[in-house]
Amino acid sequence: MIHIDQKIHTTQDGTTVIVLAPTGRLDITTAWQFRLKLQECISKLSRHVVVNLSQVNFIDSSGLTSLVAGMRDADKVKGSFRICNVHPEAKLVFEVTMMDSVFEIFDTEEEALEGVPRSMAT
């Protein structure tokens, strides 16, 4: 089981953003649960998602796949998908796989949340 903290943030212009913060490892045993959580949030709560990875110290290809799937889900509904606070050990995986150029990655949750309205304007 993976523990996923979930909170709802409302931006100044009234946009609802779901912030998900998984804890532990995002790997073959937990990625599917996280993927379901992302799907559920995007389809039922908000098309704007921020994933805070500060508590994820290990991510493998299945973890990355669940993130890519979430990003695609958000794209399909013209939403936004951002990642923030990537744990240093997990950051290496993003860099090696060049996924750091695929995702919008922010240093802090605040920056990721501030970035949401801008993408909507395009």
MODELLER restraints for C-alpha pairs under 7 A, 6 or more apart:
rsr = mdl.restraints
at = mdl.atoms
rsr.add(forms.Gaussian(group=physical.xy_distance, feature=features.Distance(at['CA:1:A'], at['CA:30:A']), mean=6.26, stdev=0.5))
rsr.add(forms.Gaussian(group=physical.xy_distance, feature=features.Distance(at['CA:2:A'], at['CA:22:A']), mean=6.84, stdev=0.5))
rsr.add(forms.Gaussian(group=physical.xy_distance, feature=features.Distance(at['CA:2:A'], at['CA:23:A']), mean=6.53, stdev=0.5))
rsr.add(forms.Gaussian(group=physical.xy_distance, feature=features.Distance(at['CA:2:A'], at['CA:24:A']), mean=6.92, stdev=0.5))
rsr.add(forms.Gaussian(group=physical.xy_distance, feature=features.Distance(at['CA:2:A'], at['CA:30:A']), mean=5.80, stdev=0.5))
rsr.add(forms.Gaussian(group=physical.xy_distance, feature=features.Distance(at['CA:3:A'], at['CA:22:A']), mean=5.70, stdev=0.5))
rsr.add(forms.Gaussian(group=physical.xy_distance, feature=features.Distance(at['CA:3:A'], at['CA:23:A']), mean=5.47, stdev=0.5))
rsr.add(forms.Gaussian(group=physical.xy_distance, feature=features.Distance(at['CA:4:A'], at['CA:20:A']), mean=6.40, stdev=0.5))
rsr.add(forms.Gaussian(group=physical.xy_distance, feature=features.Distance(at['CA:4:A'], at['CA:21:A']), mean=5.41, stdev=0.5))
rsr.add(forms.Gaussian(group=physical.xy_distance, feature=features.Distance(at['CA:4:A'], at['CA:22:A']), mean=4.08, stdev=0.5))
rsr.add(forms.Gaussian(group=physical.xy_distance, feature=features.Distance(at['CA:4:A'], at['CA:23:A']), mean=6.21, stdev=0.5))
rsr.add(forms.Gaussian(group=physical.xy_distance, feature=features.Distance(at['CA:5:A'], at['CA:20:A']), mean=5.65, stdev=0.5))
rsr.add(forms.Gaussian(group=physical.xy_distance, feature=features.Distance(at['CA:5:A'], at['CA:21:A']), mean=4.91, stdev=0.5))
rsr.add(forms.Gaussian(group=physical.xy_distance, feature=features.Distance(at['CA:5:A'], at['CA:22:A']), mean=6.13, stdev=0.5))
rsr.add(forms.Gaussian(group=physical.xy_distance, feature=features.Distance(at['CA:6:A'], at['CA:18:A']), mean=6.97, stdev=0.5))
rsr.add(forms.Gaussian(group=physical.xy_distance, feature=features.Distance(at['CA:6:A'], at['CA:19:A']), mean=5.69, stdev=0.5))
rsr.add(forms.Gaussian(group=physical.xy_distance, feature=features.Distance(at['CA:6:A'], at['CA:20:A']), mean=4.70, stdev=0.5))
rsr.add(forms.Gaussian(group=physical.xy_distance, feature=features.Distance(at['CA:6:A'], at['CA:21:A']), mean=6.43, stdev=0.5))
rsr.add(forms.Gaussian(group=physical.xy_distance, feature=features.Distance(at['CA:7:A'], at['CA:18:A']), mean=5.94, stdev=0.5))
rsr.add(forms.Gaussian(group=physical.xy_distance, feature=features.Distance(at['CA:7:A'], at['CA:19:A']), mean=5.25, stdev=0.5))
rsr.add(forms.Gaussian(group=physical.xy_distance, feature=features.Distance(at['CA:7:A'], at['CA:20:A']), mean=6.72, stdev=0.5))
rsr.add(forms.Gaussian(group=physical.xy_distance, feature=features.Distance(at['CA:8:A'], at['CA:16:A']), mean=6.77, stdev=0.5))
rsr.add(forms.Gaussian(group=physical.xy_distance, feature=features.Distance(at['CA:8:A'], at['CA:17:A']), mean=5.85, stdev=0.5))
rsr.add(forms.Gaussian(group=physical.xy_distance, feature=features.Distance(at['CA:8:A'], at['CA:18:A']), mean=4.76, stdev=0.5))
rsr.add(forms.Gaussian(group=physical.xy_distance, feature=features.Distance(at['CA:8:A'], at['CA:19:A']), mean=6.13, stdev=0.5))
rsr.add(forms.Gaussian(group=physical.xy_distance, feature=features.Distance(at['CA:9:A'], at['CA:16:A']), mean=5.84, stdev=0.5))
rsr.add(forms.Gaussian(group=physical.xy_distance, feature=features.Distance(at['CA:9:A'], at['CA:17:A']), mean=5.08, stdev=0.5))
rsr.add(forms.Gaussian(group=physical.xy_distance, feature=features.Distance(at['CA:9:A'], at['CA:18:A']), mean=6.22, stdev=0.5))
rsr.add(forms.Gaussian(group=physical.xy_distance, feature=features.Distance(at['CA:10:A'], at['CA:16:A']), mean=4.59, stdev=0.5))
rsr.add(forms.Gaussian(group=physical.xy_distance, feature=features.Distance(at['CA:10:A'], at['CA:17:A']), mean=6.05, stdev=0.5))
rsr.add(forms.Gaussian(group=physical.xy_distance, feature=features.Distance(at['CA:16:A'], at['CA:46:A']), mean=6.10, stdev=0.5))
rsr.add(forms.Gaussian(group=physical.xy_distance, feature=features.Distance(at['CA:16:A'], at['CA:48:A']), mean=6.97, stdev=0.5))
rsr.add(forms.Gaussian(group=physical.xy_distance, feature=features.Distance(at['CA:17:A'], at['CA:46:A']), mean=6.18, stdev=0.5))
rsr.add(forms.Gaussian(group=physical.xy_distance, feature=features.Distance(at['CA:17:A'], at['CA:48:A']), mean=4.94, stdev=0.5))
rsr.add(forms.Gaussian(group=physical.xy_distance, feature=features.Distance(at['CA:17:A'], at['CA:49:A']), mean=5.58, stdev=0.5))
rsr.add(forms.Gaussian(group=physical.xy_distance, feature=features.Distance(at['CA:18:A'], at['CA:46:A']), mean=6.46, stdev=0.5))
rsr.add(forms.Gaussian(group=physical.xy_distance, feature=features.Distance(at['CA:18:A'], at['CA:48:A']), mean=6.34, stdev=0.5))
rsr.add(forms.Gaussian(group=physical.xy_distance, feature=features.Distance(at['CA:18:A'], at['CA:49:A']), mean=4.87, stdev=0.5))
rsr.add(forms.Gaussian(group=physical.xy_distance, feature=features.Distance(at['CA:18:A'], at['CA:50:A']), mean=6.21, stdev=0.5))
rsr.add(forms.Gaussian(group=physical.xy_distance, feature=features.Distance(at['CA:19:A'], at['CA:49:A']), mean=5.93, stdev=0.5))
rsr.add(forms.Gaussian(group=physical.xy_distance, feature=features.Distance(at['CA:19:A'], at['CA:50:A']), mean=4.76, stdev=0.5))
rsr.add(forms.Gaussian(group=physical.xy_distance, feature=features.Distance(at['CA:19:A'], at['CA:51:A']), mean=5.82, stdev=0.5))
rsr.add(forms.Gaussian(group=physical.xy_distance, feature=features.Distance(at['CA:19:A'], at['CA:52:A']), mean=6.97, stdev=0.5))
rsr.add(forms.Gaussian(group=physical.xy_distance, feature=features.Distance(at['CA:20:A'], at['CA:50:A']), mean=6.30, stdev=0.5))
rsr.add(forms.Gaussian(group=physical.xy_distance, feature=features.Distance(at['CA:20:A'], at['CA:51:A']), mean=4.88, stdev=0.5))
rsr.add(forms.Gaussian(group=physical.xy_distance, feature=features.Distance(at['CA:20:A'], at['CA:52:A']), mean=6.05, stdev=0.5))
rsr.add(forms.Gaussian(group=physical.xy_distance, feature=features.Distance(at['CA:21:A'], at['CA:51:A']), mean=5.85, stdev=0.5))
rsr.add(forms.Gaussian(group=physical.xy_distance, feature=features.Distance(at['CA:21:A'], at['CA:52:A']), mean=4.70, stdev=0.5))
rsr.add(forms.Gaussian(group=physical.xy_distance, feature=features.Distance(at['CA:21:A'], at['CA:53:A']), mean=6.09, stdev=0.5))
rsr.add(forms.Gaussian(group=physical.xy_distance, feature=features.Distance(at['CA:22:A'], at['CA:53:A']), mean=6.60, stdev=0.5))
rsr.add(forms.Gaussian(group=physical.xy_distance, feature=features.Distance(at['CA:22:A'], at['CA:55:A']), mean=6.54, stdev=0.5))
rsr.add(forms.Gaussian(group=physical.xy_distance, feature=features.Distance(at['CA:22:A'], at['CA:56:A']), mean=6.49, stdev=0.5))
rsr.add(forms.Gaussian(group=physical.xy_distance, feature=features.Distance(at['CA:23:A'], at['CA:55:A']), mean=4.73, stdev=0.5))
rsr.add(forms.Gaussian(group=physical.xy_distance, feature=features.Distance(at['CA:23:A'], at['CA:56:A']), mean=5.23, stdev=0.5))
rsr.add(forms.Gaussian(group=physical.xy_distance, feature=features.Distance(at['CA:24:A'], at['CA:55:A']), mean=6.07, stdev=0.5))
rsr.add(forms.Gaussian(group=physical.xy_distance, feature=features.Distance(at['CA:24:A'], at['CA:56:A']), mean=4.76, stdev=0.5))
rsr.add(forms.Gaussian(group=physical.xy_distance, feature=features.Distance(at['CA:24:A'], at['CA:57:A']), mean=6.08, stdev=0.5))
rsr.add(forms.Gaussian(group=physical.xy_distance, feature=features.Distance(at['CA:25:A'], at['CA:56:A']), mean=5.54, stdev=0.5))
rsr.add(forms.Gaussian(group=physical.xy_distance, feature=features.Distance(at['CA:25:A'], at['CA:57:A']), mean=6.10, stdev=0.5))
rsr.add(forms.Gaussian(group=physical.xy_distance, feature=features.Distance(at['CA:25:A'], at['CA:58:A']), mean=4.81, stdev=0.5))
rsr.add(forms.Gaussian(group=physical.xy_distance, feature=features.Distance(at['CA:25:A'], at['CA:59:A']), mean=6.02, stdev=0.5))
rsr.add(forms.Gaussian(group=physical.xy_distance, feature=features.Distance(at['CA:26:A'], at['CA:56:A']), mean=6.71, stdev=0.5))
rsr.add(forms.Gaussian(group=physical.xy_distance, feature=features.Distance(at['CA:26:A'], at['CA:58:A']), mean=6.10, stdev=0.5))
rsr.add(forms.Gaussian(group=physical.xy_distance, feature=features.Distance(at['CA:26:A'], at['CA:59:A']), mean=4.70, stdev=0.5))
rsr.add(forms.Gaussian(group=physical.xy_distance, feature=features.Distance(at['CA:26:A'], at['CA:60:A']), mean=6.66, stdev=0.5))
rsr.add(forms.Gaussian(group=physical.xy_distance, feature=features.Distance(at['CA:26:A'], at['CA:63:A']), mean=4.86, stdev=0.5))
rsr.add(forms.Gaussian(group=physical.xy_distance, feature=features.Distance(at['CA:27:A'], at['CA:59:A']), mean=5.56, stdev=0.5))
rsr.add(forms.Gaussian(group=physical.xy_distance, feature=features.Distance(at['CA:27:A'], at['CA:60:A']), mean=5.15, stdev=0.5))
rsr.add(forms.Gaussian(group=physical.xy_distance, feature=features.Distance(at['CA:27:A'], at['CA:62:A']), mean=5.66, stdev=0.5))
rsr.add(forms.Gaussian(group=physical.xy_distance, feature=features.Distance(at['CA:27:A'], at['CA:63:A']), mean=4.98, stdev=0.5))
rsr.add(forms.Gaussian(group=physical.xy_distance, feature=features.Distance(at['CA:28:A'], at['CA:62:A']), mean=5.35, stdev=0.5))
rsr.add(forms.Gaussian(group=physical.xy_distance, feature=features.Distance(at['CA:28:A'], at['CA:63:A']), mean=6.84, stdev=0.5))
rsr.add(forms.Gaussian(group=physical.xy_distance, feature=features.Distance(at['CA:31:A'], at['CA:62:A']), mean=5.96, stdev=0.5))
rsr.add(forms.Gaussian(group=physical.xy_distance, feature=features.Distance(at['CA:31:A'], at['CA:63:A']), mean=4.97, stdev=0.5))
rsr.add(forms.Gaussian(group=physical.xy_distance, feature=features.Distance(at['CA:31:A'], at['CA:66:A']), mean=5.94, stdev=0.5))
rsr.add(forms.Gaussian(group=physical.xy_distance, feature=features.Distance(at['CA:32:A'], at['CA:66:A']), mean=6.93, stdev=0.5))
rsr.add(forms.Gaussian(group=physical.xy_distance, feature=features.Distance(at['CA:34:A'], at['CA:66:A']), mean=6.94, stdev=0.5))
rsr.add(forms.Gaussian(group=physical.xy_distance, feature=features.Distance(at['CA:35:A'], at['CA:66:A']), mean=5.01, stdev=0.5))
rsr.add(forms.Gaussian(group=physical.xy_distance, feature=features.Distance(at['CA:35:A'], at['CA:70:A']), mean=6.78, stdev=0.5))
rsr.add(forms.Gaussian(group=physical.xy_distance, feature=features.Distance(at['CA:38:A'], at['CA:70:A']), mean=5.80, stdev=0.5))
rsr.add(forms.Gaussian(group=physical.xy_distance, feature=features.Distance(at['CA:39:A'], at['CA:70:A']), mean=6.63, stdev=0.5))
rsr.add(forms.Gaussian(group=physical.xy_distance, feature=features.Distance(at['CA:42:A'], at['CA:74:A']), mean=6.46, stdev=0.5))
rsr.add(forms.Gaussian(group=physical.xy_distance, feature=features.Distance(at['CA:47:A'], at['CA:74:A']), mean=5.49, stdev=0.5))
rsr.add(forms.Gaussian(group=physical.xy_distance, feature=features.Distance(at['CA:47:A'], at['CA:77:A']), mean=6.52, stdev=0.5))
rsr.add(forms.Gaussian(group=physical.xy_distance, feature=features.Distance(at['CA:47:A'], at['CA:79:A']), mean=4.55, stdev=0.5))
rsr.add(forms.Gaussian(group=physical.xy_distance, feature=features.Distance(at['CA:47:A'], at['CA:80:A']), mean=6.57, stdev=0.5))
rsr.add(forms.Gaussian(group=physical.xy_distance, feature=features.Distance(at['CA:48:A'], at['CA:74:A']), mean=6.82, stdev=0.5))
rsr.add(forms.Gaussian(group=physical.xy_distance, feature=features.Distance(at['CA:48:A'], at['CA:79:A']), mean=5.07, stdev=0.5))
rsr.add(forms.Gaussian(group=physical.xy_distance, feature=features.Distance(at['CA:48:A'], at['CA:80:A']), mean=4.69, stdev=0.5))
rsr.add(forms.Gaussian(group=physical.xy_distance, feature=features.Distance(at['CA:48:A'], at['CA:81:A']), mean=6.07, stdev=0.5))
rsr.add(forms.Gaussian(group=physical.xy_distance, feature=features.Distance(at['CA:49:A'], at['CA:80:A']), mean=6.19, stdev=0.5))
rsr.add(forms.Gaussian(group=physical.xy_distance, feature=features.Distance(at['CA:49:A'], at['CA:81:A']), mean=4.98, stdev=0.5))
rsr.add(forms.Gaussian(group=physical.xy_distance, feature=features.Distance(at['CA:49:A'], at['CA:82:A']), mean=6.33, stdev=0.5))
rsr.add(forms.Gaussian(group=physical.xy_distance, feature=features.Distance(at['CA:50:A'], at['CA:81:A']), mean=5.91, stdev=0.5))
rsr.add(forms.Gaussian(group=physical.xy_distance, feature=features.Distance(at['CA:50:A'], at['CA:82:A']), mean=4.70, stdev=0.5))
rsr.add(forms.Gaussian(group=physical.xy_distance, feature=features.Distance(at['CA:50:A'], at['CA:83:A']), mean=5.61, stdev=0.5))
rsr.add(forms.Gaussian(group=physical.xy_distance, feature=features.Distance(at['CA:50:A'], at['CA:112:A']), mean=6.76, stdev=0.5))
rsr.add(forms.Gaussian(group=physical.xy_distance, feature=features.Distance(at['CA:51:A'], at['CA:82:A']), mean=6.19, stdev=0.5))
rsr.add(forms.Gaussian(group=physical.xy_distance, feature=features.Distance(at['CA:51:A'], at['CA:83:A']), mean=4.74, stdev=0.5))
rsr.add(forms.Gaussian(group=physical.xy_distance, feature=features.Distance(at['CA:51:A'], at['CA:84:A']), mean=6.24, stdev=0.5))
rsr.add(forms.Gaussian(group=physical.xy_distance, feature=features.Distance(at['CA:52:A'], at['CA:83:A']), mean=5.95, stdev=0.5))
rsr.add(forms.Gaussian(group=physical.xy_distance, feature=features.Distance(at['CA:52:A'], at['CA:84:A']), mean=4.93, stdev=0.5))
rsr.add(forms.Gaussian(group=physical.xy_distance, feature=features.Distance(at['CA:52:A'], at['CA:85:A']), mean=5.71, stdev=0.5))
rsr.add(forms.Gaussian(group=physical.xy_distance, feature=features.Distance(at['CA:52:A'], at['CA:109:A']), mean=6.72, stdev=0.5))
rsr.add(forms.Gaussian(group=physical.xy_distance, feature=features.Distance(at['CA:53:A'], at['CA:84:A']), mean=6.20, stdev=0.5))
rsr.add(forms.Gaussian(group=physical.xy_distance, feature=features.Distance(at['CA:53:A'], at['CA:85:A']), mean=5.43, stdev=0.5))
rsr.add(forms.Gaussian(group=physical.xy_distance, feature=features.Distance(at['CA:53:A'], at['CA:86:A']), mean=4.84, stdev=0.5))
rsr.add(forms.Gaussian(group=physical.xy_distance, feature=features.Distance(at['CA:53:A'], at['CA:87:A']), mean=6.19, stdev=0.5))
rsr.add(forms.Gaussian(group=physical.xy_distance, feature=features.Distance(at['CA:54:A'], at['CA:85:A']), mean=4.84, stdev=0.5))
rsr.add(forms.Gaussian(group=physical.xy_distance, feature=features.Distance(at['CA:54:A'], at['CA:86:A']), mean=5.39, stdev=0.5))
rsr.add(forms.Gaussian(group=physical.xy_distance, feature=features.Distance(at['CA:54:A'], at['CA:87:A']), mean=5.02, stdev=0.5))
rsr.add(forms.Gaussian(group=physical.xy_distance, feature=features.Distance(at['CA:55:A'], at['CA:87:A']), mean=6.92, stdev=0.5))
rsr.add(forms.Gaussian(group=physical.xy_distance, feature=features.Distance(at['CA:56:A'], at['CA:87:A']), mean=6.29, stdev=0.5))
rsr.add(forms.Gaussian(group=physical.xy_distance, feature=features.Distance(at['CA:57:A'], at['CA:87:A']), mean=5.85, stdev=0.5))
rsr.add(forms.Gaussian(group=physical.xy_distance, feature=features.Distance(at['CA:57:A'], at['CA:89:A']), mean=5.97, stdev=0.5))
rsr.add(forms.Gaussian(group=physical.xy_distance, feature=features.Distance(at['CA:57:A'], at['CA:90:A']), mean=5.85, stdev=0.5))
rsr.add(forms.Gaussian(group=physical.xy_distance, feature=features.Distance(at['CA:58:A'], at['CA:89:A']), mean=6.65, stdev=0.5))
rsr.add(forms.Gaussian(group=physical.xy_distance, feature=features.Distance(at['CA:58:A'], at['CA:90:A']), mean=5.46, stdev=0.5))
rsr.add(forms.Gaussian(group=physical.xy_distance, feature=features.Distance(at['CA:59:A'], at['CA:90:A']), mean=5.72, stdev=0.5))
rsr.add(forms.Gaussian(group=physical.xy_distance, feature=features.Distance(at['CA:71:A'], at['CA:81:A']), mean=5.33, stdev=0.5))
rsr.add(forms.Gaussian(group=physical.xy_distance, feature=features.Distance(at['CA:74:A'], at['CA:80:A']), mean=5.71, stdev=0.5))
rsr.add(forms.Gaussian(group=physical.xy_distance, feature=features.Distance(at['CA:74:A'], at['CA:81:A']), mean=6.21, stdev=0.5))
rsr.add(forms.Gaussian(group=physical.xy_distance, feature=features.Distance(at['CA:80:A'], at['CA:116:A']), mean=6.76, stdev=0.5))
rsr.add(forms.Gaussian(group=physical.xy_distance, feature=features.Distance(at['CA:82:A'], at['CA:103:A']), mean=6.78, stdev=0.5))
rsr.add(forms.Gaussian(group=physical.xy_distance, feature=features.Distance(at['CA:82:A'], at['CA:104:A']), mean=5.15, stdev=0.5))
rsr.add(forms.Gaussian(group=physical.xy_distance, feature=features.Distance(at['CA:82:A'], at['CA:105:A']), mean=6.02, stdev=0.5))
rsr.add(forms.Gaussian(group=physical.xy_distance, feature=features.Distance(at['CA:82:A'], at['CA:112:A']), mean=6.34, stdev=0.5))
rsr.add(forms.Gaussian(group=physical.xy_distance, feature=features.Distance(at['CA:83:A'], at['CA:104:A']), mean=6.17, stdev=0.5))
rsr.add(forms.Gaussian(group=physical.xy_distance, feature=features.Distance(at['CA:83:A'], at['CA:105:A']), mean=4.72, stdev=0.5))
rsr.add(forms.Gaussian(group=physical.xy_distance, feature=features.Distance(at['CA:83:A'], at['CA:106:A']), mean=6.16, stdev=0.5))
rsr.add(forms.Gaussian(group=physical.xy_distance, feature=features.Distance(at['CA:84:A'], at['CA:105:A']), mean=5.44, stdev=0.5))
rsr.add(forms.Gaussian(group=physical.xy_distance, feature=features.Distance(at['CA:84:A'], at['CA:106:A']), mean=4.53, stdev=0.5))
rsr.add(forms.Gaussian(group=physical.xy_distance, feature=features.Distance(at['CA:84:A'], at['CA:107:A']), mean=5.41, stdev=0.5))
rsr.add(forms.Gaussian(group=physical.xy_distance, feature=features.Distance(at['CA:84:A'], at['CA:108:A']), mean=5.51, stdev=0.5))
rsr.add(forms.Gaussian(group=physical.xy_distance, feature=features.Distance(at['CA:84:A'], at['CA:109:A']), mean=5.68, stdev=0.5))
rsr.add(forms.Gaussian(group=physical.xy_distance, feature=features.Distance(at['CA:84:A'], at['CA:112:A']), mean=6.39, stdev=0.5))
rsr.add(forms.Gaussian(group=physical.xy_distance, feature=features.Distance(at['CA:85:A'], at['CA:106:A']), mean=6.73, stdev=0.5))
rsr.add(forms.Gaussian(group=physical.xy_distance, feature=features.Distance(at['CA:85:A'], at['CA:107:A']), mean=5.12, stdev=0.5))
rsr.add(forms.Gaussian(group=physical.xy_distance, feature=features.Distance(at['CA:85:A'], at['CA:108:A']), mean=5.37, stdev=0.5))
rsr.add(forms.Gaussian(group=physical.xy_distance, feature=features.Distance(at['CA:85:A'], at['CA:109:A']), mean=6.84, stdev=0.5))
rsr.add(forms.Gaussian(group=physical.xy_distance, feature=features.Distance(at['CA:94:A'], at['CA:100:A']), mean=5.04, stdev=0.5))
rsr.add(forms.Gaussian(group=physical.xy_distance, feature=features.Distance(at['CA:106:A'], at['CA:112:A']), mean=5.51, stdev=0.5))
